[in-house]
Amino acid sequence: MKTIKNLMPKLLAMLLAVSLLPAFALAEAPSLEESDWVTFLLICNEGMNNDKGNAGNTLMAVSMNEATGAIRLLPFTWDTFVDYEGYDVPQKLDMPYRNNGPEEAAKVFNANFGLNIERYMSLNYLNLASLIDAYNGVTVDVSRAERNALNGMVGSKKNQLQAQVGTGLLSQAIVDMLAQEYYLTEFGPETHLNGLQAVGFGWLQYDSVYNCCEREVEVIANLFHSVGTTIAEKVLLYSGDEKPKDAEGRRVINVDDITEEDYEFLRQQMAPIFQMAYHNLTEDDIRAISVALVKTAYKAARQGYNIFDNVKYMILPLEAKNEYDIVAGAQGHLVDKEANKKAILDFLFAED
């Protein structure tokens, strides 16, 4: 698999698309009150809605440690079979979102893996693309085959958007703006993608669903990097008693003593993330996420490594690379719930 910048990366996702959740009822899962970890579900879908009705292409658990700046990304493949109340046979993981949105997705996810994840961020593909553009795009490793497949996918999305013009949902001007310069000519390890290109790249499934998840996490990780870079351009962070003398026009903030005024400034820099997503994060959640990201950026700059290095990921279920099972004619992965539950908890709250 490709390294994600030594591994570790734009918010919509929107962080954009953003899109997931703190307070686990289980004893082995730390609550917000008991630890520095902030956890939420990030859900991105391929349609025009943020709250239901479309395929939930991305379901990713995200945990961030305010004290250490560690970031964990844990995507689940959408072809995972889960038990779903009201259905006689297991359904794929994206079905609850199609039916009733992120609340239903979180409810079914929790029920299957014994969790109590309550927070989520949900983004449609246009909002995710706009979020990525708000932070100047992402830089990822694109192969020639991926570039060709991406051009085909983004072209298809343009045609879908064009169909919305006749219904009055979108104006021709918006369609033309979104489709502008979507065609990708470059490829290689340092390929820069705009919002629509990045979303298309993250959802390529021409080779496998597992590889699609790897591309998704690369885009989201790079979004974190883009947000961190944006912060670094506007803020000079330091720790301890010695305040930097030359801020070069940037706001000077002590990461050991972030004031309310400092936080409000940081909050403005990250506003696109939360404005473009449908979410149930409290202001305390947003504060914790913002502070964790700032500390990640500071730690990386201080120690001379890339912000990517503090972002780690794992793709679940554990059976994601197995041969498909067949349930009622549908292909997917039947999973060991207890083993996957343990893997979720061990990874999201690892202290290393």
C-alpha positions as CSV (number, residue, x, y, z in Angstrom):
1,M,0.0,0.0,0.0
2,K,1.1,3.5,-0.5
3,T,2.6,5.5,2.3
4,I,0.6,8.5,3.2
5,K,3.5,11.0,3.4
6,N,5.4,8.8,5.8
7,L,2.1,8.2,6.9
8,M,0.1,10.4,8.2
9,P,-3.2,14.1,6.1
10,K,-8.4,18.6,4.4
11,L,-10.9,18.8,6.4
12,L,-14.3,18.0,4.8
13,A,-13.2,15.6,5.2
14,M,-15.0,18.0,4.8
15,L,-12.6,16.8,7.3
16,L,-14.6,17.3,4.6
17,A,-16.3,16.3,4.6
18,V,-15.8,15.7,7.9
19,S,-17.8,13.5,8.3
20,L,-17.6,10.3,13.7
21,L,-18.0,10.0,18.7
22,P,-17.1,10.5,22.4
23,A,-18.5,8.7,25.4
24,F,-18.5,4.9,25.1
25,A,-20.6,3.2,27.8
26,L,-18.2,0.3,27.9
27,A,-15.7,0.1,30.7
28,E,-12.8,-0.5,28.3
29,A,-13.6,2.6,26.2
30,P,-12.6,5.9,27.7
31,S,-15.2,8.6,28.0
32,L,-14.6,12.3,27.4
33,E,-14.4,12.8,31.1
34,E,-11.9,10.0,31.6
35,S,-9.4,10.7,28.9
36,D,-8.0,13.2,26.3
37,W,-9.5,11.3,23.4
38,V,-12.3,12.9,21.3
39,T,-14.0,10.4,19.0
40,F,-16.7,10.8,16.3
41,L,-18.0,9.2,13.1
42,L,-17.3,10.8,9.8
43,I,-19.8,9.9,7.1
44,C,-19.6,11.0,3.5
45,N,-22.2,10.2,0.9
46,E,-22.3,10.3,-2.9
47,G,-25.6,12.2,-3.2
48,M,-26.8,15.7,-2.7
49,N,-28.1,15.3,0.8
50,N,-26.3,15.4,4.2
51,D,-28.9,13.5,6.2
52,K,-30.1,10.4,4.3
53,G,-31.3,8.9,1.0
54,N,-27.9,8.3,-0.6
55,A,-25.2,5.7,-0.4
56,G,-22.9,6.3,2.6
57,N,-19.7,5.6,0.8
58,T,-17.5,6.5,3.8
59,L,-18.1,5.5,7.4
60,M,-14.9,6.3,9.4
61,A,-14.3,6.5,13.1
62,V,-12.0,9.3,14.0
63,S,-10.3,9.8,17.3
64,M,-8.1,12.7,18.3
65,N,-6.0,13.1,21.5
66,E,-6.0,16.7,22.8
67,A,-2.9,16.1,25.0
68,T,-0.6,14.3,22.5
69,G,-2.1,15.5,19.1
70,A,-2.4,11.9,17.9
71,I,-5.0,11.3,15.2
72,R,-6.5,7.9,14.4
73,L,-8.6,7.2,11.3
74,L,-10.6,4.0,11.2
75,P,-12.6,3.4,8.0
76,F,-15.0,0.5,7.7
77,T,-15.6,-0.9,4.2
78,W,-19.2,-0.3,3.1
79,D,-19.5,-4.0,1.9
80,T,-19.4,-5.2,5.6
81,F,-22.6,-7.2,6.5
82,V,-24.3,-6.1,9.7
83,D,-27.4,-7.1,11.5
84,Y,-30.1,-4.5,11.0
85,E,-33.4,-4.6,13.0
86,G,-36.3,-5.0,10.7
87,Y,-34.5,-7.1,8.1
88,D,-34.4,-10.9,8.1
89,V,-30.9,-11.1,6.7
90,P,-27.8,-9.0,7.3
91,Q,-27.5,-5.8,5.3
92,K,-24.5,-3.9,4.1
93,L,-23.1,-1.2,6.3
94,D,-24.3,1.7,4.1
95,M,-28.0,0.6,4.2
96,P,-28.8,2.4,7.6
97,Y,-27.6,5.7,6.2
98,R,-29.6,5.3,3.0
99,N,-32.7,4.7,5.2
100,N,-32.5,7.3,7.9
101,G,-29.2,9.2,7.8
102,P,-26.2,9.4,10.2
103,E,-28.2,8.8,13.4
104,E,-29.4,5.5,12.0
105,A,-25.9,4.7,10.8
106,A,-24.4,5.3,14.2
107,K,-27.1,3.4,15.9
108,V,-26.7,0.2,13.8
109,F,-22.9,0.5,13.9
110,N,-23.0,0.7,17.7
111,A,-25.4,-2.2,18.1
112,N,-23.3,-4.5,16.0
113,F,-20.0,-3.8,17.7
114,G,-21.1,-3.1,21.3
115,L,-20.2,0.6,21.2
116,N,-22.0,3.9,22.2
117,I,-20.7,6.3,19.6
118,E,-22.9,9.4,19.7
119,R,-21.1,12.2,17.7
120,Y,-21.0,12.3,13.9
121,M,-20.2,14.6,11.0
122,S,-22.0,14.0,7.7
123,L,-21.1,15.5,4.3
124,N,-22.4,15.1,0.8
125,Y,-19.8,14.9,-2.0
126,L,-20.3,18.6,-3.0
127,N,-19.7,19.8,0.5
128,L,-16.7,17.6,0.9
129,A,-15.3,18.9,-2.3
130,S,-15.9,22.5,-1.3
131,L,-14.3,21.9,2.1
132,I,-11.2,20.5,0.4
133,D,-11.0,23.5,-1.9
134,A,-11.4,25.8,1.2
135,Y,-8.1,24.4,2.4
136,N,-6.4,24.6,-1.0
137,G,-6.8,21.0,-2.1
138,V,-4.8,17.8,-1.2
139,T,-1.6,16.2,-2.5
140,V,-1.7,12.5,-2.9
141,D,0.0,9.6,-4.7
142,V,-1.9,8.9,-7.9
143,S,-1.0,6.0,-10.3
144,R,-1.6,6.2,-14.0
145,A,-4.5,3.8,-13.7
146,E,-6.1,5.8,-10.9
147,R,-5.8,9.0,-12.9
148,N,-7.6,7.4,-15.9
149,A,-10.3,6.0,-13.7
150,L,-10.7,9.3,-11.9
151,N,-11.2,11.2,-15.1
152,G,-14.0,8.8,-16.0
153,M,-15.6,9.2,-12.6
154,V,-15.5,13.0,-12.4
155,G,-16.8,13.2,-15.9
156,S,-19.7,11.0,-14.8
157,K,-20.4,13.3,-11.8
158,K,-20.5,16.3,-14.1
159,N,-23.2,14.6,-16.1
160,Q,-25.2,13.9,-13.0
161,L,-24.9,17.5,-11.9
162,Q,-26.0,18.6,-15.3
163,A,-29.2,16.7,-14.9
164,Q,-29.9,18.7,-11.7
165,V,-30.1,21.9,-13.7
166,G,-33.4,20.9,-15.3
167,T,-34.9,20.2,-11.9
168,G,-33.9,23.6,-10.5
169,L,-31.8,22.1,-7.8
170,L,-28.6,23.6,-9.3
171,S,-27.9,26.5,-11.6
172,Q,-25.8,26.1,-14.8
173,A,-23.3,28.5,-13.3
174,I,-22.7,26.3,-10.3
175,V,-22.3,23.2,-12.5
176,D,-19.8,25.0,-14.7
177,M,-17.9,26.2,-11.7
178,L,-17.7,22.7,-10.1
179,A,-16.7,21.0,-13.4
180,Q,-14.0,23.6,-14.2
181,E,-10.6,22.1,-14.5
182,Y,-11.7,18.7,-13.2
183,Y,-9.7,16.8,-15.9
184,L,-6.5,15.5,-14.4
185,T,-3.4,15.3,-16.6
186,E,-0.7,14.6,-14.0
187,F,0.0,11.5,-11.9
188,G,2.6,10.4,-9.5
189,P,3.4,10.6,-5.7
190,E,3.0,14.4,-5.4
191,T,-0.2,14.9,-7.4
192,H,-2.3,17.9,-6.3
193,L,-6.1,17.4,-6.5
194,N,-8.9,20.0,-6.2
195,G,-12.1,19.2,-4.3
196,L,-14.0,17.2,-6.9
197,Q,-10.9,15.3,-8.0
198,A,-10.1,14.4,-4.4
199,V,-13.6,13.1,-3.7
200,G,-13.6,11.1,-6.9
201,F,-10.1,9.7,-6.1
202,G,-11.2,8.7,-2.7
203,W,-14.2,6.8,-4.0
204,L,-12.6,4.9,-6.9
205,Q,-13.7,1.2,-6.6
206,Y,-12.4,-0.1,-9.9
207,D,-9.9,-2.4,-8.3
208,S,-11.4,-3.3,-4.9
209,V,-13.4,-1.8,-2.0
210,Y,-10.4,-2.2,0.3
211,N,-8.2,-0.1,-2.0
212,C,-11.0,2.4,-2.2
213,C,-10.8,2.8,1.6
214,E,-7.1,3.3,1.4
215,R,-7.7,6.1,-1.1
216,E,-10.4,7.6,1.1
217,V,-8.1,7.6,4.2
218,E,-5.3,9.2,2.1
219,V,-7.6,12.0,1.1
220,I,-8.9,12.6,4.6
221,A,-5.4,12.4,6.2
222,N,-4.1,14.9,3.6
223,L,-7.0,17.2,4.5
224,F,-5.8,17.2,8.1
225,H,-2.4,18.2,6.7
226,S,-3.9,21.0,4.6
227,V,-5.8,22.3,7.7
228,G,-2.6,22.2,9.7
229,T,-0.7,24.0,7.0
230,T,-3.4,26.7,6.9
231,I,-3.1,27.2,10.6
232,A,0.7,27.4,10.5
233,E,0.5,30.2,7.9
234,K,-1.7,32.3,10.1
235,V,-0.6,31.4,13.6
236,L,2.8,31.2,15.3
237,L,2.6,28.5,18.1
238,Y,5.0,28.2,21.0
239,S,5.3,26.5,24.3
240,G,6.7,27.7,27.6
241,D,7.6,31.2,28.8
242,E,9.7,32.5,26.0
243,K,7.3,34.3,23.5
244,P,8.7,34.5,20.0
245,K,9.9,38.0,19.0
246,D,9.2,38.0,15.3
247,A,5.7,36.8,14.5
248,E,5.8,38.0,10.8
249,G,2.2,39.1,11.0
250,R,0.9,35.8,12.5
251,R,-1.1,35.5,15.7
252,V,1.1,34.3,18.5
253,I,-0.5,31.5,20.6
254,N,1.0,29.6,23.6
255,V,-0.3,26.0,23.2
256,D,0.1,25.5,27.0
257,D,-2.3,28.5,27.7
258,I,-4.8,28.9,24.9
259,T,-7.0,31.9,25.8
260,E,-10.6,32.4,24.8
261,E,-9.5,35.0,22.3
262,D,-7.0,32.6,20.9
263,Y,-9.5,29.9,20.6
264,E,-12.0,32.1,18.8
265,F,-9.4,33.0,16.3
266,L,-8.6,29.3,15.7
267,R,-12.3,28.5,15.5
268,Q,-12.6,31.0,12.7
269,Q,-9.8,29.3,10.7
270,M,-11.6,25.9,11.0
271,A,-15.2,27.2,10.6
272,P,-15.6,25.7,7.1
273,I,-15.3,22.2,8.5
274,F,-18.3,22.5,10.8
275,Q,-20.3,24.9,8.5
276,M,-20.3,22.5,5.6
277,A,-21.2,19.3,7.6
278,Y,-24.4,18.1,9.1
279,H,-23.3,17.2,12.6
280,N,-24.3,16.9,16.3
281,L,-21.0,18.1,17.8
282,T,-21.2,20.3,20.8
283,E,-19.1,23.4,21.1
284,D,-17.0,21.5,23.6
285,D,-16.4,18.8,21.0
286,I,-15.4,21.3,18.4
287,R,-13.1,23.0,20.9
288,A,-11.4,19.6,21.7
289,I,-11.0,18.8,18.0
290,S,-9.6,22.2,17.2
291,V,-7.1,22.2,20.1
292,A,-6.0,18.6,19.2
293,L,-5.3,19.6,15.6
294,V,-3.4,22.7,16.7
295,K,-1.3,20.7,19.0
296,T,-0.6,18.2,16.3
297,A,0.6,21.0,14.0
298,Y,2.8,22.4,16.7
299,K,4.3,19.1,17.7
300,A,5.1,18.3,14.0
301,A,6.7,21.7,13.4
302,R,8.7,21.6,16.7
303,Q,10.2,18.2,16.0
304,G,10.8,18.8,12.3
305,Y,8.5,16.1,10.9
306,N,5.4,16.1,8.7
307,I,2.0,16.4,10.4
308,F,1.1,13.2,8.5
309,D,3.4,11.3,10.8
310,N,1.0,11.7,13.7
311,V,-2.0,10.4,11.8
312,K,-2.4,6.6,11.8
313,Y,-5.1,4.5,10.2
314,M,-6.4,1.0,10.1
315,I,-9.0,-0.4,7.7
316,L,-11.7,-2.7,9.1
317,P,-13.4,-5.2,9.3
318,L,-10.6,-7.7,9.9
319,E,-12.2,-9.8,7.1
320,A,-12.0,-6.9,4.6
321,K,-9.4,-8.8,2.4
322,N,-11.2,-12.2,2.5
323,E,-13.2,-13.7,-0.3
324,Y,-16.8,-12.4,-0.4
325,D,-19.6,-14.2,1.4
326,I,-23.0,-14.3,-0.3
327,V,-26.1,-13.3,1.6
328,A,-29.5,-13.3,-0.2
329,G,-27.6,-13.0,-3.5
330,A,-25.5,-10.0,-2.3
331,Q,-21.7,-10.1,-2.0
332,G,-20.0,-8.8,1.2
333,H,-18.1,-9.7,4.3
334,L,-19.7,-11.6,7.3
335,V,-17.6,-10.6,10.3
336,D,-16.6,-11.7,13.8
337,K,-18.2,-8.8,15.8
338,E,-16.3,-9.4,19.0
339,A,-12.9,-9.5,17.3
340,N,-13.7,-6.4,15.3
341,K,-15.0,-4.6,18.5
342,K,-11.7,-5.3,20.2
343,A,-9.7,-4.1,17.2
344,I,-11.8,-0.8,17.2
345,L,-11.1,-0.1,20.8
346,D,-7.4,-1.1,20.7
347,F,-6.7,1.1,17.7
348,L,-8.8,4.2,18.4
349,F,-7.3,4.7,21.9
350,A,-3.8,3.4,21.5
351,E,-1.4,5.4,23.7
352,D,1.7,4.9,21.6
